[in-house]
Amino acid sequence: MHEQDRLAERFEQDRGRLRAVALRMLGSSAEADDAVQEAWLRLSRTDVDEVGNLSGWLTTVVGRICLDMLRSRSTRREDLLDDTADADLPPLAATGADPEQEAVLADSVGLALLVVLDTLSPAERLAFVLHDMFAVPFDELAPVIGKSPDAARQLASRARRRVQGQAPTGDVDQARRREIVEAFLSAAREGRFEALLTVLDPDVVMRADATAVAYGSKGELRGADTVAGYWNGMAAEARTALLDGVVNAVWAPGGKVRVALAFTVVDGRIAAIDLTADRDRLADLDVAIL
C-alpha cells in the first residue's frame, strides 16, 4: 500500500472523534468538516515518523484550527448554528487507548449547550472542550492556547463555572436552585417516587462518566420515569455542595467525595444530571459541602 494511502487510512480512524471535537468547538457542521479537512491537509504535509502519538497530535491540531476559526469570526452565533449540528454530534466512546493520550468523550452535547459555550472566550471554550469533554491533559492542552498548564487549568475551571451556572434558557438563582437540589435528594433518599417526578423535567437526561459507571451508575438514562426510578430510594450518602461556586451535590461516603452531581435546572425543574467520578476532573473542582 502506498504511504499516503496508509496515512489516509490511519486518519480515517480518528475522523469521527476529530469531527466531534470540532462540532463542540464550532457548533456548525460545515465548519467542523472544514476544520477536519484542514487537519488532514496539515497531516499530509507532516513527517509522521516524528510524531509519537498521532491521535493526540491530530486532536491538538484540530484544537488550534478551531481556536483560529473562533477568533476570526465576525458573524453572530445565530447565523452560525445550523439546524443539523445537534443531530450530528455523535455519542462517541473511549477508543481503548491510553486515556492520557486519547480523547475520551464524556457525552453528546446538545445544541442548547453549544449556545452556552458561545458565551465563553475562545481560549476558555477550547480548554473546557478538550479537557472536560475529551480528557486532554493540561500539559498537552497548554501549548495549543499558548498558556502554561496552570493557566490552562484556570481557564477550564472558569469555563466550567460559567457553563454550570448558566442553563440554556436561564438558570434559577442560587437559593431557589438549592431548594430544588435538596428536594431531589430528599425525595430520592426517602423513596418518594411522585416527589421525584415533580422536580424532574419530563425529558430529563442523566449521564455518568466511565468511572461513575464503574461504581455502579448507569451510563445514560432519559425521561423522568426512568431517572426517578433509578434514584428512588438512593442518595443516602449524597450531600448538597457547591461545585466551583454553584449549588449542586456530591456523593461522599464516609465524608470522601467520590462523585460530583452537576444539575442543569431549567424553568424550576432538573433537566439534566451529570455524574463525574474521574479523579483528575474531581481534583479540578472547588468542592464545598453545605
Beta strands, then each sheet from edge to edge (+ up, - down):
strand 1: 200-208
strand 2: 220-222
strand 3: 238-243
strand 4: 246-251
strand 5: 259-266
strand 6: 269-276
strand 7: 287-289
sheet 1: 2+ 1- 6- 5+ 4- 3+ 7-
end
